[in-house]
Amino acid sequence: MTFLNRDKYGMYQQGASGSRGPGPALMGADTLLGEDVINAEQDSLGDIKEIMIDMRNGQVAYAVLAFGGMLGAGEKLFAVPWQALQLDTVNKRFVLDVDKERLQSAPGFDADAWPDMTDASWANQVNTFYGTAPSRSASTGTNMAGAMVGGALMGAGAASMGAGHAGSMDETESTLDKAALGEAATGPE
């Protein structure tokens, strides 16, 4: 099942004007729960179980990835920094640039023993593992090299924006959005 199937309110449906609502630049969190996560080698890494919002700054901090186990039994959970994920809207899944074997050694937790995700030392350990910025808000204004996911070119700064900003609803739209994305990403800080 993909975000299109979980769209209860029709936000991704094509309207009379030809637009498809807010996605993929702005997406409903509930529609992303259950999305598959793969790596660059196309290995399945699990699925998104929860999206954690930092209420202090209003930004998505982590996606909780369930990995391993069978039908939920023996599953391990991982808080993956939002900026480490890319949304592949063409294939309707997330991409995480981590080898499957390496993910097994990532800082993780059991469903009945969640860590204090606001603890600075825990956050540093997670960010170090995934190679992400220690503070989501600290990376907001930085310009970084572009990224290509799902056929959509992302402008300068977009690589730091995280999963909600990768790709477009189809490859045709992605070519139309190139200029707008580059302009928005390099605008005033």
Buried (B, 14 or more C-beta within 10 A) or exposed (E): EBBEEBBEEEBBEEEEEEEBBEBBBEBBBEBBBBBBBBBEEEBEBBBBBBBBEBEEEEBBBBBBBBBBEEEEEEBBBBBBBBBBBBBBBBBBBBBBEBEBEEBEEBBBBEEEEEBEBEEEEBBEEBBEBBEBBEBBEEBBEEBBEBBEBBBBBBBBBBBBBBBBBBBBBBEEBBEEBBEEBBEBBEEEE
